[in-house]
Amino acid sequence: MKKFLAIPLLFFACSLAAQQVEGAWKLLSQNQVSVTGQEFIKIYQDNYFAFGVKNLADNSFVGAGGGPFSLESGKLQETLDFFTMNPELVGTVTSFEVSRAGNRLTLSATTPKGPLVEVWEQISAASDDLTGNWVITGRKRDDQVQRSTPGARRTIKILSGGRFQWVAFNSETREFSGTGGGTYTAQGGKYVETISFFSRDNSRVGASLGFDYRIIDGEWHHSGLSSQGQPIYEIWTPYAKGYIPAH
């Protein structure tokens, strides 16, 4: 089985508008070699990106990475907040060139391991009530809401193009606590997610969970039962408002 993770695949530069890269993407090829045996899904939304990789044969987790991106002088610059394959790269900034034809993007760069050319296909750019990048800022316990201010250790959840990914990490210590992702729907106050990969337990792949949601003062209130059957009530704030980096 061909492996495609010997060099980082996660970065991208572009002469496109940021909105034209938002959504969910699937890696098709690297250096003209088709991706087989693995599924590599990447989400871009609200100046943040995240990706997850799994082996198709047994749904085992391979790796994840992500962080903020910005467009400057026709290049999309990405900073790694987390990167499981090589944590030493957390904090680094990389730019890639990109061209788009229809629903495909071609990414080209020179890396320490040589030239890198990737072709990505957009899964979807659809949006809904919950499209965005979120950070958890509150939980309800015993009918009391407990609020917190995210710091270096935080949990995010990025949703776009019908795909979601949550990640728990510490960008200062480069510690990675876990991630999971898959497909979702959000309509009429009902949120349903189906797990495609899960770093802690690949036996959960394929499971679907349903929750209630409300948007209150711009925040996502998320309630229901966890996969263990325990009641949960979480409050998610837009990342740009909820997380303020230390200076």
C-alpha positions in Angstrom: 0.0 0.0 0.0 1.4 3.3 -1.1 2.1 5.8 1.8 1.7 9.5 1.1 2.7 11.0 4.4 6.5 11.0 4.1 6.4 14.7 3.6 3.8 17.1 4.8 0.8 17.3 2.5 -1.1 20.0 4.4 0.0 23.3 3.0 -1.4 25.5 0.2 -0.9 28.9 -1.4 -3.2 30.5 -3.7 -4.0 33.4 -6.0 -7.7 32.7 -5.3 -10.0 34.5 -2.8 -10.2 32.8 0.6 -13.9 32.0 0.0 -12.9 29.9 -3.1 -10.9 27.5 -0.9 -13.5 27.2 1.8 -15.2 23.8 2.1 -14.1 20.2 2.3 -11.5 18.6 0.0 -10.1 15.2 -0.8 -6.5 14.5 -1.8 -6.4 12.7 -5.2 -2.7 12.5 -6.0 0.7 13.4 -4.9 3.5 13.9 -7.5 1.3 12.3 -10.1 0.8 9.2 -8.0 -2.8 8.4 -7.2 -3.7 8.2 -3.5 -4.8 4.7 -2.7 -5.3 2.9 0.6 -5.8 6.1 2.6 -8.4 8.8 2.8 -7.1 12.4 3.3 -9.8 14.9 4.0 -9.1 18.6 4.6 -11.5 21.4 5.7 -10.9 25.1 5.2 -13.2 27.6 6.9 -12.9 31.1 8.5 -9.2 31.4 8.0 -8.5 28.0 9.6 -7.9 24.5 8.3 -7.8 21.0 9.6 -7.2 17.6 8.1 -7.5 14.0 9.1 -6.1 10.8 7.5 -7.1 7.2 7.9 -6.3 3.8 6.4 -9.2 2.6 4.3 -8.6 -1.1 5.0 -9.4 -0.9 8.7 -10.3 2.7 9.4 -7.2 3.1 11.6 -6.1 6.7 12.3 -3.0 7.9 10.5 -2.5 11.5 11.4 -3.9 15.0 11.6 -2.8 18.6 11.4 -4.1 22.2 11.0 -4.0 25.8 12.0 -4.7 29.3 10.7 -4.2 30.5 7.2 -4.0 33.9 5.6 -3.8 35.3 2.1 -0.9 37.7 1.4 0.4 38.8 -2.0 -1.3 36.0 -3.8 -0.1 33.3 -1.5 -1.9 31.3 1.2 0.2 31.1 4.3 -0.5 28.5 6.8 0.7 28.2 10.4 0.6 24.8 12.1 -1.1 24.7 15.5 -1.0 20.9 15.6 0.6 18.2 13.5 0.7 14.6 14.7 3.1 13.3 12.1 5.9 15.7 13.1 5.1 17.8 16.2 8.4 19.7 15.8 6.8 21.5 12.9 4.1 23.1 15.1 4.5 26.9 14.8 6.0 26.8 11.3 4.6 28.9 8.4 4.6 27.6 4.9 3.3 29.0 1.6 2.2 27.1 -1.5 1.2 28.1 -5.0 -2.2 26.8 -6.2 -4.3 26.9 -9.4 -7.9 25.9 -9.7 -9.8 24.4 -12.6 -13.4 23.6 -11.8 -13.6 21.7 -8.6 -9.9 20.7 -8.6 -6.9 22.5 -7.1 -3.3 21.9 -8.0 -0.8 22.7 -5.3 2.9 23.1 -6.1 5.8 23.7 -3.7 9.4 23.0 -3.0 9.9 21.2 0.3 13.0 20.0 2.2 12.3 16.6 0.7 11.9 17.9 -2.9 9.2 19.1 -5.2 5.6 18.5 -4.2 2.6 18.6 -6.5 -0.8 17.7 -5.2 -4.2 17.5 -6.8 -7.3 18.0 -4.6 -11.0 17.6 -5.4 -13.6 19.7 -3.6 -16.2 17.5 -1.9 -18.5 20.4 -1.2 -18.6 24.1 -0.4 -22.1 23.9 1.1 -22.9 25.9 4.2 -25.5 25.8 6.9 -26.3 27.2 10.4 -23.1 25.7 11.9 -20.6 26.3 9.1 -17.6 27.9 10.8 -14.6 27.3 13.0 -15.6 27.0 16.7 -13.8 26.7 20.0 -15.4 25.3 23.2 -15.9 27.9 25.9 -18.6 26.5 28.2 -20.2 23.3 29.6 -23.3 22.8 31.7 -22.9 20.6 34.8 -25.7 20.1 37.3 -27.7 22.8 35.6 -24.8 25.3 36.1 -23.0 26.7 33.1 -19.3 26.8 33.5 -17.4 29.2 31.2 -13.7 29.1 30.3 -11.3 31.1 28.2 -9.4 29.0 25.7 -5.6 29.2 26.0 -2.8 27.2 24.4 -4.7 24.1 25.3 -8.0 24.2 23.5 -10.6 22.1 21.7 -11.8 23.3 18.3 -14.5 22.1 15.8 -14.4 23.1 12.2 -17.4 22.5 10.0 -17.8 23.2 6.2 -18.9 21.4 3.1 -20.9 18.9 5.1 -17.7 17.7 6.9 -16.6 18.2 10.5 -13.5 17.7 12.5 -12.8 18.4 16.2 -9.3 18.6 17.6 -8.0 18.8 21.2 -4.4 20.1 21.4 -1.9 22.4 23.1 -0.1 24.6 20.6 2.6 25.6 23.2 3.6 22.2 24.4 2.8 20.6 21.0 0.7 18.0 22.8 -2.1 16.4 20.9 -5.0 14.9 22.8 -7.3 13.6 20.1 -9.3 14.2 17.0 -12.3 12.8 15.1 -14.3 13.8 12.1 -16.7 12.8 9.4 -19.9 14.0 7.8 -22.7 16.0 9.4 -26.1 17.6 8.8 -27.5 20.6 10.6 -31.1 21.6 10.0 -34.0 22.8 12.0 -32.2 22.6 15.3 -31.1 19.0 14.8 -27.4 18.2 14.3 -26.4 14.7 13.2 -22.8 13.6 12.7 -21.4 10.3 11.3 -17.9 9.4 12.3 -15.4 8.7 9.5 -12.2 8.7 11.6 -11.4 8.8 15.3 -7.9 8.8 16.7 -8.9 7.2 20.0 -11.1 4.3 18.8 -11.5 3.3 15.2 -14.3 0.9 16.1 -16.5 4.0 16.4 -16.2 4.7 12.6 -19.6 4.6 11.0 -21.5 5.5 14.2 -24.0 8.3 14.0 -24.9 10.6 16.9 -27.8 13.1 17.0 -28.0 16.3 19.0 -30.0 19.4 19.4 -28.5 22.8 18.6 -29.4 26.5 19.0 -27.5 29.6 18.0 -27.8 32.1 20.9 -26.0 35.4 20.7 -23.7 34.0 17.9 -22.7 31.0 20.0 -23.5 27.3 19.3 -25.4 25.6 22.1 -25.0 21.8 21.6 -26.9 19.3 23.7 -27.8 15.6 23.8 -26.2 12.3 24.8 -22.5 11.4 24.4 -21.4 8.1 22.7 -21.4 6.7 26.3 -25.0 7.8 26.8 -24.1 10.6 29.2 -26.0 14.0 28.9 -23.9 16.8 27.5 -24.4 20.5 27.1 -21.6 22.4 25.4 -21.2 26.0 24.3 -19.0 26.7 21.3 -17.9 30.2 20.3 -16.6 31.4 16.9 -12.9 30.8 17.1 -12.0 34.4 16.1 -13.9 35.7 19.1 -13.4 32.9 21.6 -9.7 32.4 21.3 -7.3 35.3 21.8 -3.6 34.3 21.4 -1.2 35.3 24.2 1.3 37.9 23.2 
